[in-house]
Amino acid sequence: MWTQIGLVLPVMLAVAGCAAVPTAAPPPPRPAPIAAAPTPAPLRTPTRGWEDRAVDAGAWRYDAGGRAATFVPTGGAGPLLTMACSGGGIRLTSALAGNVSLRTSAGTDQIRFDGGNATLPNRDPRLDRIAFSRGRFALETPSGGALTLPVQSEIGRVIEDCR
């Protein structure tokens, strides 16, 4: 019997010595800083009503890391409008200033732009009116400048990401 214990004991000690040593998990990666929106392009003055004029030529681009959608004009350097999730709201950045008329297929609302920025709470119904407007929406300044932009999925994606 002592011989069996004498053989089993070293084997058990050898197996016990093979236990894995826990290591600390690597720290989580730091979130990427949100880049400042590029300088917006100047606005053009419309000659027709918002429903009758052509939409501005360009495309919406979505940035998942920054949770932002940007409308970039064809052949233009700066974006016409950026919609970015910022805290509990969506920050709109453009060359707009003052009380701007938001025109959608659901009606007309006002958005106040200060220094080219406006922030709407993430549950603001005006965001839904933009996302679900039929084909287009317009932002018009009292001085006559206007944006007429197509409604595409990138807008809804930013709104949903922020909610």
N, C-alpha and C positions, 0 to 999 in steps of 0.2 A: 504494500500500500504506500509506503513512503517513497518508493521509486516512482509510482504513478504521480504522486504529488510533486516530486522533484522534477518530473518532466513537464507537468502541466503548468506549474508556477512560472518558469521562464517564458513559456509560450504566452501566457496571459499578460505578463509584464511587457513583452514585445508588442502585443496587439494594443495594449493600453497606450504605449508610447507612440502609436501611429495616429492618434486622434488629431484631427485638423485644428490648427490654431486659428481662432477667428481674427479676421483683419478688419480694420475700419473701412467703411464704404467711402468711396471718393466723394468729395463735396459736390453738390449739384451745380450745374453750369450756371453762370451768371446770366440773367436775361440781357438780351441785346438792347442797347439804348435806342430810344425812339429818335429817329433822325428828324431834324426840323424840315418842314415842308419847303420845297423850292419856291422861289418868288413867282407869284401868279402872273399869267399873261394879261395884258390890258384887254378891256372889254370893247366889243364893237356895238354900235348903235343900230337897233333893229329898225326896219322900215315897214314891217307888217305885224299883225297880231301874233301872239305866241303860238296859237294853234295852226296858223297858216305858214309860218316861216320854217325853213329847213333847219334841222338840228345842226349844231356845230360839228364840223368834221373832226373826227378823232376817235379815241377808244378809251374805255375804262380799263384800268389795270388794278389788280388786287395784290396787296402785300400782306401775306398771312402773318409774318413776324411782327409787323407794325400794326396789324389789324386796321388797314386803311385801304380805301379805294380812291384812285386818282383818275380824273379825266384829262388825258393828254391830247392836245390838238394835233392834227396831222401837220407835220412839218414845223411844229412849234417847239420852242425850247422849254418853257415853263408850263405847268398844269393850269387848266382853267378853274378846276375845283378839286379839292381834296376833302374826303370825309374820313375821319380817323376816330377810332374809339379812344376816348381820353377820360379815364376814371369812370364816373357814372354817367357819362354823356358822350355825344358825338360832336367833335369839333369840325366845323366847316371852315375851310380856308380858301380864299379867293381874293380877287382884286376889288371886291364889293365893299361898300361903305354905307353906313347909315341904315335906315329902315328899308329893307329890300322886300319887294313883293315876290312871294313864292306862288307860282301858278301851276296847278296840277289839274287833272281831269276831275278831281273832287272839289275844286274851288280855289279861292285865293286866300293866302295867309300872309303874315308879315314875319320877317326874321330880322333881328337887329345885328348888324355886323359892326364891330369896333376894331379898327386897325386891320381889317381884312379877315377877321375871325368872328365866328359865332359858335356858341356851344348850346346844343339842345339836349335835354335830359333823354336818356336812352329809351324811355317809354313815351316820348312826345308823339302825339298823333300826326304831326307834320312829317315825321320820318316815314310813317306808313303811307301817307299820301304821296310822298316822293316815290317810294318803292313800288307802289301799286298804280301809279298814274299810267294812263294808256299811251305807251310809246315814248312820251317825252315829258319834261317839266321845264319850267323857266324860272330864272331869277332875274328880276328887273330892278334897276336902281332908279331913284327919283330923277337923276340927271340924264337918264336915257340909255345908259349902258345895260346890256342884257346878255345872259347866257341861256341858250336853249339846248338842253342836253338830253341824250337818249336815256331811257330807263333800261338798265341791264342788271343781270344777276349780282354783279359785284356790289351794288348798292345794298341790296337785301342781305348780302353776306356780312357786310360790316355791321349793319343794324343788328342782325342776329348774334354776331360775335360779341357785341357789346351788351346784349341783354343777358 
